[in-house]
Structures are given as C-alpha cells and as structure tokens.
Amino acid sequence: MEIKSLPLATSVSNIEIQDFLYPIIALAALYLVTSTLYETLFATDIPKIKGIPQIPGAVPMFGHLLKLGEDHASVCEKWWRQYKQSVFQIKLGNTRAVVVNSFEDAKQILLAHQNALIDRPKLYTFHGVISSTQGFTIGSSPWDESCKNKRKATGVALGRPALRNYYPMFDLESYCILRDLHRDSQGGMVEISVRPYIQRYALNTTLTLCYGIRMDNVYDELLREILYVGSAISLLRSASENLQDYVPLLRYLPNNEKNRRSKELRERRDKYLAHLLDKVKENIKAGTDKPCIAAAILKDDESKLSNVEVNSICLSLVSGGFETIPGTLTSCIGSLSTKEGQIFQEKAYDDICRHYPNIADAWEDCYKQESVPYVNAIVKEAGRFYTVSAMSLPRKTVSEVTFKGAKIPAKTMVLINAQAANHDVDHFGSDASIFNPDRWMEDDHTEKKLNGLGHHSFGAGARACSGQYIAQRLLYSALIRIITSYKIVASETEPPNTDYVDYNQFKTALVAIPRDFKVKLIPRNPEQLDELLAESEVRTSDFYR
Ligand code: HEM
C-alpha cells in the first residue's frame, strides 16, 4: 500500500509545487523583461542628480543624443541661454553627463575640484577597439599609475624649462613654412591654402620631439598617412559619431561598420608607430640616434615605462598637436586676412618693429621668447575665438563634487563646453563673437594682466593640456615670421569662413578642421625676405636634415 500510494503522493506534491512555482517563474520572467527593457530604454549609469536641472525632451534609449545632433557645443550653448542654466545634466544614451557652459562655472569646477575631476571616461569604440593594442593616449587615459607616469614624463619634456632644448627645431620648422610659402606663392601671384604647410609644421615638431624624425616634403607619403589616420580616429572619438558608445544595443548590429573601420585604422596606426619606433631602435644600434623622447626612454635602463607606454606617450604628443595647431593657426591667418584683420596685421607689424631694431633680430628671437605684446594678443585671441576642441576632452569625477549646492556623485561624466565659455558675453563682453586681439591689450601697447585663466581652449586644472607652452611658442614664432614677411590678403574667390562655429567643416570631430580657403601673400620687402631665408637656410642646415 505504501508502495502504491507513493506515486500518488508524489504527483500531488508535484502539482502543488508546480502551482507554487509557475507564478514565481512568470513573475521573475516579467521582472527580468521589464527591468531589461527599463535598463535599455531609460536607466543611466548615474541616477538623476538632485539640484542640477535636466534638459527636457530626453527620449527612451537615446536620451538627448538625437537632439544634440552633430554639433554638441552649439546645441548646449543654445540650451544654456534658452533655459538660463549654465550647468545642467543630460542623458547620452545610458550615460548621465553634467555639462558646464559659462566661463566662470567652467573655471570654478576645473580649478576648485582639480583632484576630484582628474579622471577621464572610457568609451567603447575608442578605448575598447582602437586603443586595444597600443594603450590609451594620455588625453584619453583614466587616472591610474600608468597615466600618472606618462603625464610626468610629458610634463618634463613639454614644460617651460624644456623649451630651450627645442630652439633649433622651432627655428628650422618655422623657416620651412616660410621657405615653401615663398616658393609656392610666387611673390603674391598665386593664391594658396596655408593649411598643408602648417600641418607639416605641427607634425614635424612632435615627430622630432618624440622620434628625432622629420619630413621635408609637405606631401610626404608617411606624413599624409599619419595625418589621415589621426583625423579619422579623431572622428571616432566624438560622441555624435559614436552612438554605440552610449547605446550598447547598437554594438551588436550585424556588419558593424564602426568596429570594422576602427580595426582598420588601428592596424594602419600600429604599422606607422612600429615603423617609427623601429627606426629609433635601429639608429640607437648604429649610434646615429637623435636626442628625442623615445631614444631617451629606450636607453634608460632605470625607466619604468614599457614599450607600449613609450608608444602611448609619443602617440599622445603627435595626436595632441597635429590638428589643434593647424586648426588654430590656419583659422587665425584666415581672420587676419580679412579687411578688419589687415588692421590687426599692421598693429602686430608695428609692435614687432617697436620691439626689435630690425626684422632679422625678430626672426632670431621669436623661438626663444614671446616678447611682442600684440602678437601674444593675436595668439590668445586665436586660441579663444577658434576653440578647436569645442567640448574639450571629457572628464569623470573620482569622488563626490559639491558644486553650486548639488552633489555630483563619483564616476559622473563632466563635459566642459569650452566653445560656450570662450564666447561668454558675461565674461568677454558683448563683442565676444568677434575676433579682436585688442581685447587682450592695454592702451599703452602692453598686454592686459590676466587674472588666472585667459580662455578655456587648453582646459584647466590637473588634466589641462600638457602641450600648451610649446603650442603657444609654435603659434607665436610662425606668426612673427609670416607677419614680418607678408601682407596677408583673403582670396576674393575662396575667402575664409570666420564664423566661430561655421569655420569648422566637421562639427562631429574631436578637433575642428577649418574649411578650405586661400590667401594672397604679398611680400612686404622682397629683397629682405630673400636675405632672411638665405640666412635661415644656413643657420638650420645641419639640424636633423
Ligand atoms: C593649439 C594647440 C592645442 C590645443 C587647443 C590643445 C587643447 C587641449 C585640450 C582642450 C586638452 C584637454 C584639457 C582638459 O581636459 O582640461 C588637451 C590635453 C592634452 N594635450 Fe593639448 N592642445 C594643443 C596642443 C597640444 C600639443 C602641441 C601637445 C603635445 C606636444 C598637446 C598634448 C596634450 C596632452 C598630452 C593632453 C592630455 C593631458 C591629460 O589628459 O592629462 N596638446 N589639449
């Protein structure tokens, strides 16, 4: 009996268990589906932050991404004025970000909370795919021991005291701009586009610094490959171009074009990085290596830096300068070439003549010190007006930040709208949207004393631009030499676009690429220019050539 009754008892208890279990399983499944749906459509890494207004109109899954369109800086600048809030929060897909717009707020958060804002966010496309072989550049590294070591090494190489080591390089590279402009503009008969000459200037400077290697030809194959790959990678770093960074579902779409493109660019970049480093190693072996960062680290047995870190440092410097300097200097020349800009050229020329007894002295001194106030004013105005990295580089909090009464939690993305801060009428006055170097000058031909930060184009605080001193010197010495050689006049058929937003042809890229334009270069004094070029040719002839 007992044996017979057993299956009955078992089936009864099975039915009871099933009755009990099925609703639980159904509830769990419902919970799972709802929570996954909620996570996918609405949730963000950081919950809504109390005390900081959120821009209305976020849509499921994408948040504000679609509303931000291609030009995040201009849309955020508009939201600031529309909602009268300089600091607000937005949803970039599944990532919450705090955006800071006004000059004072940006300065305050970066300087008063330096340590809390020392981190950078990791992004799927750039960090996960492109940087998987050579490590992250410094500008994209989260704050860790390796980033600290790399930043320290670049701090030494790019600090103010180190600039004197690069005088021969500044001299040679700025001479090469003038040499080739002179050859190609044919005494003002041929209108030219100045950007290729300035691209070579910027790239050669960092290549010499990193690898002791330079290229003399503006259209050198390796030079163009580095510029092409670097620009294409810059596009893959921007939020607007990479929705998959913030909407993870998009990563799983079949035939993911972004991933394919990223891998292709990574392979091309790895190839030239290996080529450059191998060249340095060969030169060290042969005893023919030139002083440079890579050789110094490779020869230093005590160095704690690995090959990947050496590559990462060099990559940081090469990518740090090759678009920012051409973007700023090319656009500045565009502004100087206009009718109003020609007045600034004359003021700069007069100021140079006031400071030096002759132009040859100005040419020889320009790479050693920045002593002509009006040229410094042009450099500052070009940096401010053409904010080439409009949304700066993203930051991430490492600890809670109390800002304007709100508590921004650790691990929150913070975006500084440098373009908005640099054109803030409350700070720069009602003519903030006009290119005007005079704003940096006193009436007595001296520079206005700065109360801390002049503009936001180099960032500020613990992760500010490591290359700002070298960048300023490069802009200054090129301008001194160009302004003393030529009157720059805009082409009538291909004039520059001097709007502080629209000058940039690719709003989605991390660094602006100015629209093409041409200028006429009319020699101020042809005989004197020939002499200056001949002297420079002799002076620079044995440096790295
Ligand atoms: C006009 C020229 C330049 C501009 C406008 C510029 C702008 C910037 C900006 C906005 C940042 C981020 C700052 C922040 O987060 O607060 C940055 C970082 C950086 N820049 Fe520049 N830069 C320029 C030239 C250079 C040059 C010539 C180099 C190297 C030779 C360089 C190397 C770096 C590095 C290594 C970082 C990363 C710093 C870090 O994350 O710790 N930059 N730059």
Boltz pocket constraint, residues with backbone or C-beta under 6 A from the ligand:
constraints:
  - pocket:
      binder: B
      contacts: [[A, 138], [A, 139], [A, 140], [A, 141], [A, 151], [A, 154], [A, 158], [A, 206], [A, 316], [A, 317], [A, 318], [A, 320], [A, 321], [A, 324], [A, 325], [A, 328], [A, 388], [A, 389], [A, 392], [A, 393], [A, 394], [A, 456], [A, 457], [A, 458], [A, 459], [A, 460], [A, 461], [A, 462], [A, 463], [A, 464], [A, 465], [A, 466], [A, 467], [A, 468], [A, 470], [A, 471]]
      max_distance: 6.0
